[in-house]
C-alpha cells in the first residue's frame, strides 16, 4: 500500500522547465490521457509554450500536473487545462490540492476574476466541488464527452 506523501509544488513557465521535468509532464499526460483513456490525440499542441505549468511531486515522481493560461492564450478567459493525477496517487486528494493551487496561481498570474475549463463530463462533480458551474451543453472533444465550466474567483478566499 502506498503512503500519503507530502507533495512539493512547483509553478514554472515553459522556458524554465528542464528536460527531465518536460519529459515527466509529457509522460504523465500520455499515461493518462492517451493510454489509460484509450484516446489517440495530439497532446503536444503548441500551447505549452504559453502556459504556466503547475507540477506536484511526491519525492522525485511527478504525480499531479496542470497548465494555466492567461485570457486569450487558449480561451477568451483565463483557463486551466490538462489537469491530471497519476492513477496510483488518486486516492490521496492530490487532485483537489492541485485545483486549489491552480486557482490561486492563475488568479495571481492572470489577475482576472473568472476561470474556464473544458472538463471531461465524468469529472463534473469534482470541478463543482471547486465552485465551477457548467456553461455549455455536452460536446465531444477527442471522442470524449466534455462540458465547458466557469468559476468566478472570490478574491477573499484567495488572498
Secondary structure by P-SEA (a helix, b strand, c coil): cccbbbbbbbbbccccccaaaaaaaaaaaaaccccccccccccccccccccbbbbbbccccccccbbbbcccccccccccccccccccccccaaaaaaaaaaaaaaaaacccccccccccccaaaaaaaabbbbcccccccccbbbbbbbbbbcccccc
